[in-house]
Amino acid sequence: MGELSTEDRNELDKGDFAFPEQRKEPLENASHVRNAIARFNQVRDVSDAERDAAWRRIKAAAKKFDVEVSEKSWQEIGD
């Protein structure tokens, strides 16, 4: 389950994204959650508060889809 078509992506609710205002990093399944973590630091033009909120959404989606997350916070990604 990799790429979403543009049509499928456009049909997602804002709440289905790690960064809902930017509609970046969908969290539709385990693969997307892992991808959102891997690409987290590539998201530009967002505040630390938006990153904090996105991290909470990613952690919730990871729990939902049984994805193990070793990082305690988004600041640990890539260390």
Jmol script that loads the backbone (N, CA, C; Angstrom):
load data "model"
ATOM      1  N   MET A   1       0.851  -1.182   0.000  1.00  0.00           N
ATOM      2  CA  MET A   1       0.000   0.000   0.000  1.00  0.00           C
ATOM      3  C   MET A   1       0.884   1.228   0.000  1.00  0.00           C
ATOM      4  N   GLY A   2       1.295   1.671  -1.114  1.00  0.00           N
ATOM      5  CA  GLY A   2       2.186   2.809  -1.156  1.00  0.00           C
ATOM      6  C   GLY A   2       1.475   4.092  -1.488  1.00  0.00           C
ATOM      7  N   GLU A   3       1.561   4.455  -2.731  1.00  0.00           N
ATOM      8  CA  GLU A   3       1.089   5.755  -3.185  1.00  0.00           C
ATOM      9  C   GLU A   3      -0.433   5.844  -3.229  1.00  0.00           C
ATOM     10  N   LEU A   4      -0.916   7.012  -2.871  1.00  0.00           N
ATOM     11  CA  LEU A   4      -2.332   7.328  -3.046  1.00  0.00           C
ATOM     12  C   LEU A   4      -2.470   8.090  -4.346  1.00  0.00           C
ATOM     13  N   SER A   5      -3.512   7.809  -5.082  1.00  0.00           N
ATOM     14  CA  SER A   5      -3.775   8.600  -6.279  1.00  0.00           C
ATOM     15  C   SER A   5      -4.175  10.002  -5.830  1.00  0.00           C
ATOM     16  N   THR A   6      -4.059  10.947  -6.728  1.00  0.00           N
ATOM     17  CA  THR A   6      -4.460  12.318  -6.412  1.00  0.00           C
ATOM     18  C   THR A   6      -5.913  12.354  -5.989  1.00  0.00           C
ATOM     19  N   GLU A   7      -6.743  11.601  -6.673  1.00  0.00           N
ATOM     20  CA  GLU A   7      -8.172  11.563  -6.348  1.00  0.00           C
ATOM     21  C   GLU A   7      -8.387  11.011  -4.939  1.00  0.00           C
ATOM     22  N   ASP A   8      -7.724   9.895  -4.617  1.00  0.00           N
ATOM     23  CA  ASP A   8      -7.870   9.304  -3.282  1.00  0.00           C
ATOM     24  C   ASP A   8      -7.352  10.252  -2.209  1.00  0.00           C
ATOM     25  N   ARG A   9      -6.231  10.897  -2.486  1.00  0.00           N
ATOM     26  CA  ARG A   9      -5.644  11.835  -1.521  1.00  0.00           C
ATOM     27  C   ARG A   9      -6.590  13.010  -1.270  1.00  0.00           C
ATOM     28  N   ASN A  10      -7.210  13.512  -2.335  1.00  0.00           N
ATOM     29  CA  ASN A  10      -8.130  14.644  -2.215  1.00  0.00           C
ATOM     30  C   ASN A  10      -9.389  14.286  -1.434  1.00  0.00           C
ATOM     31  N   GLU A  11      -9.741  13.003  -1.403  1.00  0.00           N
ATOM     32  CA  GLU A  11     -10.933  12.564  -0.688  1.00  0.00           C
ATOM     33  C   GLU A  11     -10.690  12.369   0.810  1.00  0.00           C
ATOM     34  N   LEU A  12      -9.433  12.349   1.224  1.00  0.00           N
ATOM     35  CA  LEU A  12      -9.139  12.177   2.641  1.00  0.00           C
ATOM     36  C   LEU A  12      -9.528  13.419   3.425  1.00  0.00           C
ATOM     37  N   ASP A  13      -9.995  13.207   4.647  1.00  0.00           N
ATOM     38  CA  ASP A  13     -10.274  14.317   5.554  1.00  0.00           C
ATOM     39  C   ASP A  13      -8.953  14.919   6.013  1.00  0.00           C
ATOM     40  N   LYS A  14      -8.984  16.181   6.402  1.00  0.00           N
ATOM     41  CA  LYS A  14      -7.771  16.828   6.912  1.00  0.00           C
ATOM     42  C   LYS A  14      -7.182  16.061   8.083  1.00  0.00           C
ATOM     43  N   GLY A  15      -8.037  15.491   8.894  1.00  0.00           N
ATOM     44  CA  GLY A  15      -7.582  14.748  10.062  1.00  0.00           C
ATOM     45  C   GLY A  15      -6.855  13.459   9.746  1.00  0.00           C
ATOM     46  N   ASP A  16      -6.843  13.066   8.489  1.00  0.00           N
ATOM     47  CA  ASP A  16      -6.154  11.845   8.069  1.00  0.00           C
ATOM     48  C   ASP A  16      -4.697  12.092   7.708  1.00  0.00           C
ATOM     49  N   PHE A  17      -4.224  13.309   7.954  1.00  0.00           N
ATOM     50  CA  PHE A  17      -2.846  13.672   7.639  1.00  0.00           C
ATOM     51  C   PHE A  17      -2.096  14.028   8.910  1.00  0.00           C
ATOM     52  N   ALA A  18      -0.797  13.759   8.919  1.00  0.00           N
ATOM     53  CA  ALA A  18       0.030  14.184  10.045  1.00  0.00           C
ATOM     54  C   ALA A  18       0.050  15.705  10.129  1.00  0.00           C
ATOM     55  N   PHE A  19       0.130  16.350   8.974  1.00  0.00           N
ATOM     56  CA  PHE A  19       0.117  17.809   8.886  1.00  0.00           C
ATOM     57  C   PHE A  19      -1.150  18.220   8.131  1.00  0.00           C
ATOM     58  N   PRO A  20      -2.270  18.340   8.838  1.00  0.00           N
ATOM     59  CA  PRO A  20      -3.555  18.542   8.164  1.00  0.00           C
ATOM     60  C   PRO A  20      -3.685  19.851   7.388  1.00  0.00           C
ATOM     61  N   GLU A  21      -3.126  20.933   7.892  1.00  0.00           N
ATOM     62  CA  GLU A  21      -3.265  22.214   7.179  1.00  0.00           C
ATOM     63  C   GLU A  21      -2.545  22.187   5.839  1.00  0.00           C
ATOM     64  N   GLN A  22      -1.442  21.464   5.783  1.00  0.00           N
ATOM     65  CA  GLN A  22      -0.667  21.346   4.549  1.00  0.00           C
ATOM     66  C   GLN A  22      -1.084  20.119   3.735  1.00  0.00           C
ATOM     67  N   ARG A  23      -1.921  19.275   4.340  1.00  0.00           N
ATOM     68  CA  ARG A  23      -2.343  18.009   3.732  1.00  0.00           C
ATOM     69  C   ARG A  23      -1.123  17.176   3.326  1.00  0.00           C
ATOM     70  N   LYS A  24      -0.183  17.080   4.284  1.00  0.00           N
ATOM     71  CA  LYS A  24       1.039  16.316   4.034  1.00  0.00           C
ATOM     72  C   LYS A  24       1.104  15.127   4.968  1.00  0.00           C
ATOM     73  N   GLU A  25       1.655  14.060   4.457  1.00  0.00           N
ATOM     74  CA  GLU A  25       1.883  12.812   5.183  1.00  0.00           C
ATOM     75  C   GLU A  25       0.587  12.147   5.646  1.00  0.00           C
ATOM     76  N   PRO A  26      -0.108  11.503   4.698  1.00  0.00           N
ATOM     77  CA  PRO A  26      -1.330  10.781   5.071  1.00  0.00           C
ATOM     78  C   PRO A  26      -1.008   9.635   6.024  1.00  0.00           C
ATOM     79  N   LEU A  27      -1.987   9.304   6.844  1.00  0.00           N
ATOM     80  CA  LEU A  27      -1.821   8.258   7.866  1.00  0.00           C
ATOM     81  C   LEU A  27      -2.908   7.200   7.709  1.00  0.00           C
ATOM     82  N   GLU A  28      -3.028   6.671   6.517  1.00  0.00           N
ATOM     83  CA  GLU A  28      -4.112   5.746   6.186  1.00  0.00           C
ATOM     84  C   GLU A  28      -3.849   4.290   6.524  1.00  0.00           C
ATOM     85  N   ASN A  29      -2.590   3.918   6.698  1.00  0.00           N
ATOM     86  CA  ASN A  29      -2.255   2.526   6.984  1.00  0.00           C
ATOM     87  C   ASN A  29      -0.840   2.466   7.551  1.00  0.00           C
ATOM     88  N   ALA A  30      -0.382   1.291   7.894  1.00  0.00           N
ATOM     89  CA  ALA A  30       0.941   1.135   8.511  1.00  0.00           C
ATOM     90  C   ALA A  30       2.052   1.647   7.606  1.00  0.00           C
ATOM     91  N   SER A  31       1.958   1.385   6.332  1.00  0.00           N
ATOM     92  CA  SER A  31       2.979   1.848   5.391  1.00  0.00           C
ATOM     93  C   SER A  31       3.067   3.365   5.372  1.00  0.00           C
ATOM     94  N   HIS A  32       1.923   4.019   5.371  1.00  0.00           N
ATOM     95  CA  HIS A  32       1.907   5.488   5.373  1.00  0.00           C
ATOM     96  C   HIS A  32       2.449   6.043   6.686  1.00  0.00           C
ATOM     97  N   VAL A  33       2.177   5.369   7.791  1.00  0.00           N
ATOM     98  CA  VAL A  33       2.701   5.824   9.075  1.00  0.00           C
ATOM     99  C   VAL A  33       4.223   5.744   9.067  1.00  0.00           C
ATOM    100  N   ARG A  34       4.763   4.620   8.612  1.00  0.00           N
ATOM    101  CA  ARG A  34       6.226   4.483   8.541  1.00  0.00           C
ATOM    102  C   ARG A  34       6.823   5.534   7.617  1.00  0.00           C
ATOM    103  N   ASN A  35       6.147   5.798   6.506  1.00  0.00           N
ATOM    104  CA  ASN A  35       6.622   6.812   5.567  1.00  0.00           C
ATOM    105  C   ASN A  35       6.563   8.210   6.191  1.00  0.00           C
ATOM    106  N   ALA A  36       5.517   8.498   6.947  1.00  0.00           N
ATOM    107  CA  ALA A  36       5.391   9.808   7.596  1.00  0.00           C
ATOM    108  C   ALA A  36       6.536  10.029   8.583  1.00  0.00           C
ATOM    109  N   ILE A  37       6.939   8.985   9.273  1.00  0.00           N
ATOM    110  CA  ILE A  37       8.071   9.102  10.200  1.00  0.00           C
ATOM    111  C   ILE A  37       9.360   9.329   9.418  1.00  0.00           C
ATOM    112  N   ALA A  38       9.550   8.536   8.375  1.00  0.00           N
ATOM    113  CA  ALA A  38      10.779   8.646   7.585  1.00  0.00           C
ATOM    114  C   ALA A  38      10.918  10.014   6.919  1.00  0.00           C
ATOM    115  N   ARG A  39       9.805  10.607   6.516  1.00  0.00           N
ATOM    116  CA  ARG A  39       9.845  11.873   5.791  1.00  0.00           C
ATOM    117  C   ARG A  39       9.550  13.088   6.670  1.00  0.00           C
ATOM    118  N   PHE A  40       9.386  12.862   7.955  1.00  0.00           N
ATOM    119  CA  PHE A  40       8.974  13.921   8.876  1.00  0.00           C
ATOM    120  C   PHE A  40       9.830  15.174   8.754  1.00  0.00           C
ATOM    121  N   ASN A  41      11.138  15.012   8.732  1.00  0.00           N
ATOM    122  CA  ASN A  41      12.045  16.162   8.678  1.00  0.00           C
ATOM    123  C   ASN A  41      12.094  16.830   7.301  1.00  0.00           C
ATOM    124  N   GLN A  42      11.467  16.242   6.308  1.00  0.00           N
ATOM    125  CA  GLN A  42      11.425  16.838   4.968  1.00  0.00           C
ATOM    126  C   GLN A  42      10.275  17.828   4.802  1.00  0.00           C
ATOM    127  N   VAL A  43       9.342  17.836   5.743  1.00  0.00           N
ATOM    128  CA  VAL A  43       8.202  18.757   5.676  1.00  0.00           C
ATOM    129  C   VAL A  43       8.708  20.148   6.029  1.00  0.00           C
ATOM    130  N   ARG A  44       8.472  21.093   5.152  1.00  0.00           N
ATOM    131  CA  ARG A  44       8.967  22.462   5.312  1.00  0.00           C
ATOM    132  C   ARG A  44       7.839  23.422   5.660  1.00  0.00           C
ATOM    133  N   ASP A  45       8.229  24.566   6.171  1.00  0.00           N
ATOM    134  CA  ASP A  45       7.302  25.670   6.456  1.00  0.00           C
ATOM    135  C   ASP A  45       6.218  25.303   7.458  1.00  0.00           C
ATOM    136  N   VAL A  46       6.618  24.567   8.498  1.00  0.00           N
ATOM    137  CA  VAL A  46       5.704  24.280   9.601  1.00  0.00           C
ATOM    138  C   VAL A  46       6.395  24.662  10.911  1.00  0.00           C
ATOM    139  N   SER A  47       5.610  25.062  11.876  1.00  0.00           N
ATOM    140  CA  SER A  47       6.142  25.475  13.170  1.00  0.00           C
ATOM    141  C   SER A  47       6.427  24.253  14.038  1.00  0.00           C
ATOM    142  N   ASP A  48       7.154  24.493  15.120  1.00  0.00           N
ATOM    143  CA  ASP A  48       7.390  23.413  16.082  1.00  0.00           C
ATOM    144  C   ASP A  48       6.081  22.941  16.697  1.00  0.00           C
ATOM    145  N   ALA A  49       5.143  23.856  16.908  1.00  0.00           N
ATOM    146  CA  ALA A  49       3.832  23.471  17.441  1.00  0.00           C
ATOM    147  C   ALA A  49       3.113  22.540  16.463  1.00  0.00           C
ATOM    148  N   GLU A  50       3.206  22.831  15.173  1.00  0.00           N
ATOM    149  CA  GLU A  50       2.593  21.952  14.164  1.00  0.00           C
ATOM    150  C   GLU A  50       3.300  20.604  14.141  1.00  0.00           C
ATOM    151  N   ARG A  51       4.609  20.597  14.313  1.00  0.00           N
ATOM    152  CA  ARG A  51       5.360  19.336  14.373  1.00  0.00           C
ATOM    153  C   ARG A  51       4.952  18.532  15.613  1.00  0.00           C
ATOM    154  N   ASP A  52       4.786  19.214  16.742  1.00  0.00           N
ATOM    155  CA  ASP A  52       4.337  18.522  17.958  1.00  0.00           C
ATOM    156  C   ASP A  52       2.983  17.854  17.733  1.00  0.00           C
ATOM    157  N   ALA A  53       2.061  18.576  17.128  1.00  0.00           N
ATOM    158  CA  ALA A  53       0.722  18.035  16.861  1.00  0.00           C
ATOM    159  C   ALA A  53       0.795  16.889  15.852  1.00  0.00           C
ATOM    160  N   ALA A  54       1.620  17.056  14.823  1.00  0.00           N
ATOM    161  CA  ALA A  54       1.781  15.997  13.816  1.00  0.00           C
ATOM    162  C   ALA A  54       2.355  14.743  14.463  1.00  0.00           C
ATOM    163  N   TRP A  55       3.320  14.913  15.358  1.00  0.00           N
ATOM    164  CA  TRP A  55       3.919  13.766  16.027  1.00  0.00           C
ATOM    165  C   TRP A  55       2.874  13.020  16.865  1.00  0.00           C
ATOM    166  N   ARG A  56       2.005  13.759  17.535  1.00  0.00           N
ATOM    167  CA  ARG A  56       0.924  13.106  18.306  1.00  0.00           C
ATOM    168  C   ARG A  56       0.011  12.302  17.375  1.00  0.00           C
ATOM    169  N   ARG A  57      -0.313  12.867  16.212  1.00  0.00           N
ATOM    170  CA  ARG A  57      -1.166  12.138  15.262  1.00  0.00           C
ATOM    171  C   ARG A  57      -0.450  10.905  14.724  1.00  0.00           C
ATOM    172  N   ILE A  58       0.842  11.025  14.448  1.00  0.00           N
ATOM    173  CA  ILE A  58       1.610   9.877  13.959  1.00  0.00           C
ATOM    174  C   ILE A  58       1.658   8.785  15.022  1.00  0.00           C
ATOM    175  N   LYS A  59       1.906   9.169  16.282  1.00  0.00           N
ATOM    176  CA  LYS A  59       1.960   8.174  17.355  1.00  0.00           C
ATOM    177  C   LYS A  59       0.610   7.464  17.514  1.00  0.00           C
ATOM    178  N   ALA A  60      -0.480   8.204  17.408  1.00  0.00           N
ATOM    179  CA  ALA A  60      -1.811   7.598  17.517  1.00  0.00           C
ATOM    180  C   ALA A  60      -2.052   6.631  16.356  1.00  0.00           C
ATOM    181  N   ALA A  61      -1.675   7.042  15.153  1.00  0.00           N
ATOM    182  CA  ALA A  61      -1.850   6.173  13.984  1.00  0.00           C
ATOM    183  C   ALA A  61      -0.944   4.950  14.092  1.00  0.00           C
ATOM    184  N   ALA A  62       0.258   5.128  14.608  1.00  0.00           N
ATOM    185  CA  ALA A  62       1.175   3.996  14.786  1.00  0.00           C
ATOM    186  C   ALA A  62       0.564   2.967  15.734  1.00  0.00           C
ATOM    187  N   LYS A  63      -0.031   3.445  16.799  1.00  0.00           N
ATOM    188  CA  LYS A  63      -0.691   2.530  17.739  1.00  0.00           C
ATOM    189  C   LYS A  63      -1.851   1.808  17.056  1.00  0.00           C
ATOM    190  N   LYS A  64      -2.640   2.553  16.307  1.00  0.00           N
ATOM    191  CA  LYS A  64      -3.793   1.985  15.607  1.00  0.00           C
ATOM    192  C   LYS A  64      -3.378   0.884  14.629  1.00  0.00           C
ATOM    193  N   PHE A  65      -2.275   1.116  13.901  1.00  0.00           N
ATOM    194  CA  PHE A  65      -1.834   0.172  12.865  1.00  0.00           C
ATOM    195  C   PHE A  65      -0.698  -0.739  13.338  1.00  0.00           C
ATOM    196  N   ASP A  66      -0.427  -0.732  14.652  1.00  0.00           N
ATOM    197  CA  ASP A  66       0.577  -1.599  15.252  1.00  0.00           C
ATOM    198  C   ASP A  66       1.963  -1.402  14.628  1.00  0.00           C
ATOM    199  N   VAL A  67       2.358  -0.140  14.517  1.00  0.00           N
ATOM    200  CA  VAL A  67       3.677   0.212  14.009  1.00  0.00           C
ATOM    201  C   VAL A  67       4.541   0.604  15.203  1.00  0.00           C
ATOM    202  N   GLU A  68       5.686  -0.035  15.330  1.00  0.00           N
ATOM    203  CA  GLU A  68       6.588   0.280  16.431  1.00  0.00           C
ATOM    204  C   GLU A  68       7.332   1.583  16.141  1.00  0.00           C
ATOM    205  N   VAL A  69       7.323   2.475  17.114  1.00  0.00           N
ATOM    206  CA  VAL A  69       8.029   3.751  16.999  1.00  0.00           C
ATOM    207  C   VAL A  69       9.029   3.815  18.148  1.00  0.00           C
ATOM    208  N   SER A  70      10.303   3.866  17.807  1.00  0.00           N
ATOM    209  CA  SER A  70      11.326   3.874  18.860  1.00  0.00           C
ATOM    210  C   SER A  70      11.607   5.279  19.390  1.00  0.00           C
ATOM    211  N   GLU A  71      11.368   6.293  18.573  1.00  0.00           N
ATOM    212  CA  GLU A  71      11.619   7.669  18.992  1.00  0.00           C
ATOM    213  C   GLU A  71      10.562   8.122  19.996  1.00  0.00           C
ATOM    214  N   LYS A  72      11.001   8.836  21.014  1.00  0.00           N
ATOM    215  CA  LYS A  72      10.078   9.376  22.014  1.00  0.00           C
ATOM    216  C   LYS A  72       9.484  10.713  21.551  1.00  0.00           C
ATOM    217  N   SER A  73      10.216  11.432  20.697  1.00  0.00           N
ATOM    218  CA  SER A  73       9.738  12.703  20.186  1.00  0.00           C
ATOM    219  C   SER A  73      10.233  12.888  18.750  1.00  0.00           C
ATOM    220  N   TRP A  74       9.662  13.850  18.055  1.00  0.00           N
ATOM    221  CA  TRP A  74      10.071  14.068  16.666  1.00  0.00           C
ATOM    222  C   TRP A  74      11.498  14.597  16.578  1.00  0.00           C
ATOM    223  N   GLN A  75      12.006  15.191  17.643  1.00  0.00           N
ATOM    224  CA  GLN A  75      13.366  15.707  17.630  1.00  0.00           C
ATOM    225  C   GLN A  75      14.397  14.579  17.563  1.00  0.00           C
ATOM    226  N   GLU A  76      14.017  13.366  17.898  1.00  0.00           N
ATOM    227  CA  GLU A  76      14.915  12.214  17.865  1.00  0.00           C
ATOM    228  C   GLU A  76      15.002  11.570  16.490  1.00  0.00           C
ATOM    229  N   ILE A  77      14.149  11.959  15.574  1.00  0.00           N
ATOM    230  CA  ILE A  77      14.151  11.333  14.247  1.00  0.00           C
ATOM    231  C   ILE A  77      15.456  11.662  13.547  1.00  0.00           C
ATOM    232  N   GLY A  78      16.098  10.628  13.049  1.00  0.00           N
ATOM    233  CA  GLY A  78      17.334  10.810  12.307  1.00  0.00           C
ATOM    234  C   GLY A  78      18.576  10.827  13.165  1.00  0.00           C
ATOM    235  N   ASP A  79      18.419  10.664  14.484  1.00  0.00           N
ATOM    236  CA  ASP A  79      19.604  10.620  15.353  1.00  0.00           C
ATOM    237  C   ASP A  79      20.289   9.288  15.251  1.00  0.00           C
TER     238      ASP A  79
END
end "model"
wireframe off; spacefill off
backbone 0.3
color backbone group
